[in-house]
Amino acid sequence: MNYIAPSYIDVGRDGEAISDARLSFNYTWPDEDPRLKPQSVRLAGPEDEQILNECVKIRRLDWDRFQEVNSKKPVHERVFDLINHRTIQFNSRSRYRESHVWKGRVMEACEKGEPISIILPVFCVIRNPVKRLQLTVPTTAEQVTLSHLANIAEMIRQLHPAGAVFHLITDSTFYGLPFGVTAVEAIRYVDLLRQLVANMGCDDTIKLHDMSQILSGRFEDFQKSFEYWSARFNADPLADGLSQDSYNVWLASMAASLNTAKRQLDYKALRNQFGGLGDCEATDDLYDRARSGLAEYRALKAAAADLQWEEVFFPNSLRATIHTKKVSSLGVRLYPEYKFRSNLLPYHGIGVIRFCEKTNLHYMTVEPEMFLCGRNGFTRIIGQDGYTKHYLEDRVG
């Protein structure tokens, strides 16, 4: 069941399985419900397009300098050095450089004149009402992410005429079971993402695929493996050698990722549950559901890894990830400040845009919306549909 092909690097099962999304960590909860406070609000306008363009700019990469320094290297080495640059890659760059598997695939694509194929599981529905106050739809955070990935593909094209294609493996329906979200909301989120990609005109370099649909072609093998791992992880969360400390962090992150919106909790209950203010019956219930959800989440990941789905459905591709890994893997900064100033994924919060005096540019982080609404000095930017796109810090002077 756990046979691994000689060239297969088991990225999915290694290292961090769920992002650190705890809500009691590094956040200050207001004493009163901030949703009841007045907030400056305005419709998104033409001026916001320039701001978004600034947020996509990779400011720590001098593109002209990079091209000049690497001009005498073979094309495949230039491409490899680009994707392994610290502004794009957050996992171990030395470990990635030492892997013959990934560099060999870049070389093969360049020699054949084919696009560099990059597969990246991403875009899940997280219905925690602290992270987003509204239903899960694409916001500025998703738009900046897609623009950033398209920008990386364009930089690769300037080095290698065939360019690159990001195959984004959406896992909204795949993780609907452990996260407790409806298939309706998960499918709608992905449909809106597809529409956004088309509207942005980057559907030649960004392709969306549904993880559940991909694996359904081998559903007997998948179900057998999933049920095996589900039983193991429910019986013993440390069955695969995970440390207790890591499990505790994962459990808190899972609790902060469950659909608690369907419980219709008031602010005090949310604060008690996620703010670390003490034990209560509701918190015990949340963590019971989190333990079960985390076992199912890990079982889904393990079952997919058992199938080695990357090699079966996307052979000769670069396996990218949004998580910190110890094995050689491409940890993609989903937006320029991901894993620099900001650790939350685009769908684990709302985009917050600030102006940097040093660079004279705006930049975006992702933060829980509950800690932004009602705050002085921030304007909530909304779309024509009434959904919040992002929060913009007011500039003084």
Secondary structure, 3 states (H helix, E strand, C coil): CCCCCCCCCCCCCCCCCCCCCCCCCCCCCCCCCHHHCCCEEEECCHHHHHHHHHHHCCCCCCHHHHHHHCCCCCHHHHHHHHHCCCCCECCCHHHHHHCHHHHHHHHHHHHHCCCEEEEEEECCCCCCCCCCCCCCCCCHHHHHHHHHHHHHHHHHHHHCCCCEEEEEEECCCCCHHHHCCCHHHHHHHHHHHHHHHHHHCCCCCEEEEEHHHHHHHHHHHHHHHHHHHHHHHHHCCCCCCCCHHHHHHHHHHHHCCCCCHHHCCCHHHHHHHHCCCCCCHHHHHHHHHHHHHHHHHHHHHHHHHHCCHHHHHCCCCEEEECCCCCCCCEEECCCCCECCCECCCHHHCEEEEEEECCCCEEEEEEECHHHCCCCCCEEEEECCCCCEEEEEECCCC
